[in-house]
Amino acid sequence: MHILLSPLGSGLLIALILLVAWRVLARWLRALLILAELLLLVLCCPFGANVLVKWVESRVTAPCVEPMPQTIVLLAAGLQREPSSKDDFVALEEINVDRLLAAIALWRRTPEATLVIAGGGPWSISESAVLTQLAAQLGVPQDAIRSETRSQNTWENAQELHSLAPALPERIALVSSALHLPRAMIAFRAAGFEPCTVISDSSYAPPGGAIGYFLPQSSALVKSEFAIHELIGDLIYRWRAWSSAKRE
């Protein structure tokens, strides 16, 4: 199923259908599949990938304004491999650094705030444990940091943070990437929080003068796959939120 969420995988499947079943397909269906194939090809180019990314990122709402919340929630972005220790910072996905630096910059403007780092992961040393160690080395006191170490995804981030004791306040500043924040906001609102957003980084790259911006590239394919992942996740989280509200 994952390969079908990739423009390349879906494009290859459609090409195979057209090749094998061209003569038996209705004319309107051929035209529709060819149009879909062209769209998927565009998404393999930086131009198409960045149009999609910009649309997803434009859906970020509720930017934080003064007075700032006294709880800053940083959403971890995963690990590349199992960390050998809590200070094995190379094990972190690189995007974690952007998110952490943005969270620390916000904390320095509101030094009475608590920095809460959310993220478990599949190994005995959690994402949040490594990020907590890095935050401490960057000057955030240990007593100003709380962590959540059990969650495996964004939905669980929100649910686990809602279960922390002592409880977090409802009003929080949610720090993450622009591409990730729309889905994260759904999860945290469903968990009972009132989040405002702090964008740590953007995946959008504006058009340049190079012809390569309009030609297929592996980097553009990866960017499109991330954006499609967020859109599918958005739909799933909306359904979860609706289901949760219906049960209450």
Protein Blocks (a to p, Z undefined) as FASTA:
>chain_A
ZZmmpmklmmmmmmmmmmmmmmmpcfklmmmmmmmmmmmmmmmpmklmmmmmmmmmmmpg
hiacddddfbdcdddebjfbdcfbfklmklpcfklmmmmmmmmmmmmmmmmbccddedeb
jcfbdfklmmmmmmmmnopafklpccdfkbcbfklmmmmmmmpccdddfbdcddddfklm
mmmmmmmmmnopacddddfbdfbdcddfbfklmgccfklmmmmmmmmmmmmmmmmmmmmm
mmmmmmZZ
